[in-house]
Amino acid sequence: MRQIQAVDFVLVELTLYLDTHPDDENALKQFNQYSAYSRQVKQVFEGKYGPLMQFGVSNNPGPRWDWGSGPWPWQV
């Protein structure tokens, strides 16, 4: 669980950084690597102890951070 918390902390920090530096390809690469690692450690944890949450985590495959460019939930 500590490993999951540490990886998710890194993802939160990278998310905040990418919100202000959307063209930083190195940071986006790190985000995608940590996102994949987060899924991996959560899968191992869930195999032993059961589900952690009811929704998934997705990568941002493009060369630019675009999480905030789509419609917000209240705009759909």
Secondary structure, DSSP 8 states (H G I E B T S, - for coil): -HHHHHHHHHHHHHHHHHHH-TT-HHHHHHHHHHHHHHHHHHHHHHHHH--S-SS------SSS--GGGS--GGG-
